[in-house]
Amino acid sequence: MSCYRPGNMQRSTDGLGSRGISKRPATGKNPTNFPMAGRRLSNAVCPHKQIRNGENAVALGKIGAPGTRRAVLAELSNFVSKPGPAKVQATKKPKPDSQDPAPPAAASPVRHKETQEVAAVVCADVSMNEAFSCTRFAVEDIDEGDSGMPQLCSEYVTDIYEYLKDLEAEYIIWPRYMLGYEINEHMRALLVNWLIQVHARFQLLQETLYLTVAILDRFLQVQPVSKRKLQLAGVAAMLIASKYEEMCAPEVADFVYITDNAFSRAQVCEMEILMLKDLNFDLGHPLPLHFLRRASKAGKADAVKYTLAKYLMELTLTDYHMLHYRPSEIAAAALCLSQLVIDGQQWSVTQQHYTGYDEVHLKPIMQHMAKNVVRVNEGLTKHAAVKNKYASSKLLRISLLSQLQSSDMKNLAAPLLNGF
């Protein structure tokens, strides 16, 4: 990973243009366009470290170790006693008695009923365990061979992903949250498309890009900003995400420079403070990349399928109509569609188990992704930064795959293309 330095990067006053956004001269304040460096932006991204995970391992007890005894079914209490030396009781001789011995007392019906209830509960537990074992038997343990590698966290991976799925529910983006705002979805798409180019120019981690967009949307849905401050919010979001994810983040001066000095250093810092306060400093947002790595491991995806899934996920960043989907849903749908496009591989039981989603649940999301592919391929959108980025050889020229031009992709996207 290399630190970004502006160096001799040339500046340009060309605006990207947008609905309701006009170009401005090179000098001036509060721009409504997003000037970029005149030199062609690099599409290379730093390779991320794919961290594989593992599930909790079950420790086996030592043979011959002293154990504990569970109470028998007839006992009302579930007291557990440790084994000890047996006590020998002396046999007492019965005293002669002239009276006849009393008949044995009848068994208490209440005690017999409680015993039956305890037995029924134990039988039910056994049945549930057998059913669970059968279910697990049909699902491959993808972390079975990771117990000897501590960096894969095989003992905690299940808890980690359960926590991430709980956490993503706290950071839901509202559908159509810009309704009534001065800014609209087209301005947002223009900004995100520009941020993708800035991200590539700074050679930041892939996680930084997703976290930037997540921070931006979470901030905008609680703090509407004016049209002239939208770009300022975008660079402040990337500054925060860079500090969170990168070992060597770009400086404030770099973001001031990349905006062609449209904003001062003080303005960027002021917006950064405002965003952190409104977000309550909660920056640990689950990202689609986290869940994609898990799903890819469950599906044994190769480099082509994995890269295509990343391409499909990144296309969703500019799609205003997909903001309300959870990161885990985005990741699962991207890999499911990638498998179908490459070789027709079906969504397996193992992938369904580890992601928590079946193919029926993922189909509406895959339709949106197919819509984005068709729109960018047929020139129905001007936001082509992602396609240009994934056309590079370092990313396997994945956006140029012939399968993305197939009739199956167009048929999948057809129900959603009527409105565009």
N, C-alpha and C positions, 0 to 999 in steps of 0.2 A: 504494500500500500504506500503510495507516495503522496506527499503533501502538495497541495496546489499552490502555485505561485503565478501571479498574473503575467510576470515577465514583460515581453514586448507585445502583448496581445493588442491588436488594433480595435478601435471602437467604431461603431457605426451608428448613424442616426436613423437608420431605416426602422420604421415601426412594423409590428406584425399585423396590425390592422384587425378590427373586430367590429361587430355591430355596435353602434353607439360609441365607438372609440375612434377618435380622429388622430391623424399624425401631427407631430409638433416639430418645431425646429430643433436643431442640436442643442441650443442653449435655451434655458428656461427652467421652470420648476413645475412640480406636480404633473408629471406626464400622464397621459392616458394610454400611450402605447408602450410596448416593452422592447426597448432597444437591446440588441445583442451585439456580441463581438463580430467584427467584419470577417474575421477568419472563419473558415468552415469549422463547425463544431465537431469534435471527435466523438465517434459513436462507441468508443471502447469503454467498458466498465470494468472496475476491478473485480476479480473473481472472488466470490464469497466463499466462506468456509462452510461446507455442508456438514452440519453436525447431525449425525445419526444418534438415535436414542434407543433406549431399551426399557423393557417393562420390569416390574418388580420381580426379583428372584425369590424363590421359596427355599428357606433354609431347612435342611433335613436334620432331624435329631440323631444323636449318636446311639448306636445299637447298644443295648445293655445299660443305658443310663437309667437311674431311678426315676420312676414316673409317678403319676397321681392316679387315684381311683375315683371314677365318677360314681355318684350315688346311683343305686339301683332304682328301677322304676317304681318299686313299691314304696320307697321312701318319699315322704312329702317334701322334705327339704333337699336341696341340691348340694349338700355339704360334701366337700372333697377332703379326704383324709390321706395322709402319707402312709405308706406301708411301714410297718414296724415289727419287731419280734412278737411272736404270738405268746399270749399269756396262758399258762396252764392252770386251770381251775381245779381245785380239789373236789372230788366227788363226795357228796354228802349222802349218808344213808337216810332213807326216809323213816320218819318216826311212825311207829304203829298208831293207827287211828281207827277207832271203831266206826267212824262215820264213813259212808260211801263217798267216793270222790265226786266232785261237782262236774257236770257235763261241760265240754268245751264251749266257749262263747262263740256265737255266730259272727261271721265276718261283717264288719261295718259296711253298709251300702255306700256311704259317703266316701270312705277311703277307697273302695273299689272303683267308684266313678272317677275320682281324681287320678287314680293309677291309669285308667283307660285314657284320660285326657292327656297325661304326660306321654304315654305311649304313642298316641296319635300325633302329637307335636314332633316327637323324635322321628316317626315314620315320614312325616311331611318334610322334615329337614333332609332326610336321606334322599327322598324323591327329588327335591330341589337341587341337591348336590349332583345327583345323577344327571338331571336335565342340563344343569350348567356345564358339567363335564362333557356331555355330548355336544353341546353348542360350541364349546371351546375346541373340541376335537376336530370340528370341521373348519376352523380358522387357523391359519398358519401363524406360529409364533415368530414374528419377524425379528425379535430381539434375542432369540435363543443363543446365538453365537456371540453376543456382545458382553457377556458377563465378565470376561477377562480384560475388557478395555474400559477403564474408569472414565475416560473422556466422553464416552457415549451415554453416561448416566443411566445405565440399564436398570438400576434399582429404583429410579425416581421418574422414569419417563412417563409412566401412566399418570402419576400425580401432576406432572408438569403440564401435560396436554389437557387434563381435566381443569386445571387452574386457568389455562389460557382460554378455554372455551367459556368458563365462567366470567373471565375478565372481559372478553369481547362483548358480552351482553351488556356491560356497563358503558360501552362506548359506541352505542348505536347512533348512526346518522339518520336524522329524520328524512323521510321522503319529501322531495320538493320543498326543502327548507328555505329556499330563496324566494318563495312566493311573497310578493309585496316589497321586495328589496329594490334598491336602486340598481344593483348589479343583477345579472341574469346568468343562465346556464351557459350561454355562448361566451360571455366574458370569462367565466370560470374555466371553460375548456381552453380558451386562448392562453390563460395564465398557466394552467397545468402543462400545456404543450410546450410553453416557453421554459418552464421549470425542468422539464425532461431534458431539454437541450443544455440548460445550465448544469444540471446534474452530470451529464456526460462530459461537459467541458471541464468540470472540476474533478472528474474521475473519482466520484464518490461511490460508496458501497450501495448495493441495490436496496438494502434495508433503509438507507437514508431517504431514498426517493419515496417509498411507500409511507414512511413515517412523516415526511414533509406534507404529503397530501392529506394524511389523516389529521395532523395537527391543524392544517388550514381549514378543513371542513368542520372540525369540532369547534374551532374558534368562530368561524363565520356564522354558524347556526345559533350562537349565543350572543354574538357581537357583530351586528351588521356594519359594514364599512362602506364608505363612499367609493365611487368609481375611481377617483384619483388616488386612493390609498390601497387599492386592491393589489397592485404589484408590490407595494411596500409590505403588505401582509404576507405575500408569497415568499419574498426573500427572507423575512424574519422567521417564517416557519422553517425554511431550509437551514437557516443559521442554527435554530434550536435543534433540529433533527441532526445536524452535523455534529454539534457538541455532544449529543446523546450517543450517537453510533460510531463516530470516527475517532481514530487514535490521533489524527492530525487534521483538525477541521479548518476550513477556510476562515480567514479573519473577516471582521466587519468591513474593513477597507476593500476586500475582494468583492463583497456583495455591492458596495457602493460603486465600485468600478464597473461591475458587470451591468449595472443599470445606467451606465453613462452619466454618473453623478446626478441622476434625477432626484436622489434623496441624500440627505446628509448622514453622517455617522450618528449624530444625535437622534435623528428620526428613526433610524433602524434600531438603535438600542431602546428607544422609547416604545416602539411597537413590540419589541421582544419582551419587555417587562410587562406590557399590557396583556400579551398573549399568555404568558406564564401565569399571571394572576387569574385570568379568566379560566384557564385550564386547571387551576389549583395545583400546578406543578405535576400533574399526573401525565407522564409521558410514556409510560410502559405499555404502549398500545400493541396488542397482538397483530401481527402482520400476515398477509396471505403466504408469504415465503415460508414462514414457520410451519404452517400446515401443509404446504406443498411438499416439503421435504419428507414429512411423515407419510403422506399419501403415496409419494413416489417410491418410497422404500417398501410400502405394502404392496404396490403393484409392480415392483422390480422394473421401473421405467428406465430406459436407456437415455443417453444424452439428447437424442433428437426429441423424444417425447417430453422430456423435462424442459428443454429449451422452448419448445412450442407452447407448453403450458405457461411458462413465464411470459411469453409474447402475448398470449391471450389475456393473462392477468393484467399486464401493463396497459393493454388497450382499454381496459375498464376504467383507468384513472381519469380519463377525460369524459367518461360517460356519466352524465348527471343522473340518469335514470337507474343507475346501479349502485348508488351510494348507500342505500339502506341494506344491502346484502352484507352478511357477516364475512370476515376474512376467511373463515374456515369453509364457508359455502363457495366463495370465489375460487379458492384453491382446489377444492374437490371437483367443481364443475370444469375448471380449466384442464385438469388432468384427464377427466373422463372424456371431454371432447377431443383432447389431443390423442388419446388412445384410439378413439373411433376414426379420427382423420388419418392417422398414420397406417394402421393395419387392421382396424376394425375390432380391436381388443375390447371385450366387454368389461363392465365394472364388476369386479370380483367380490365374492363374499368377504374376503380378507380386507379389501379396501373399504367396503361398506362398514365392517366392524370397527376399523381404526379411525375412519373419518366420521362415522355416525350418520351418513347420508346415503340413501339409495339413488338409483338412476332416475326414478320418477320424480323425486324431490329436486334433482339437479337439472332437469330438462328445461324449465323456464330460464334458468341462468345461462345455460348453454345456448339458448336461442338469442339472448342478448349478446353473448360473445360472438356468435356467428354473424349477427347484425353488424357488429363493429368491424369484423373482418371484411365483409362484403362492402361496407361503406368506404373503407380506406382503400380497398382494391379497385373499386370502380370510380374513385374520385368524388364521392358524395360528401366528403369532408376535407377541409384544408389542414386539419391537424394530423400531419403525417410524420411527426417526429419519432414515434415508436416504430413505425414501419421502416423508416430510413435507418434507425438504430439497429434493428434486427436483420437488416439486409447485409450487414458486414460479415466477413468471413469468420471473425472471432465468435460470432453468435450463430454460426453454421448457415448463414443466409436463410434463416428459418422463415422470414416473412415472404420469401420468394418461392416457397414450396408450391408445386402444382396442385397438391391436394386442397389448398386453400381456395382455389378457383373452381372447385368441382361443383357439380349440380347439387350434390347432397348438402354442401354448406349453404348454398343459396336457398334450397328448399327449407332448411332448418331456420333460416333467418327471414323467410318470406312473411310470416305473420306479423313481424315487427317493422318491416320496411315500408309498409303502406303509409305510415305517418311521416316519412322523411322524403 
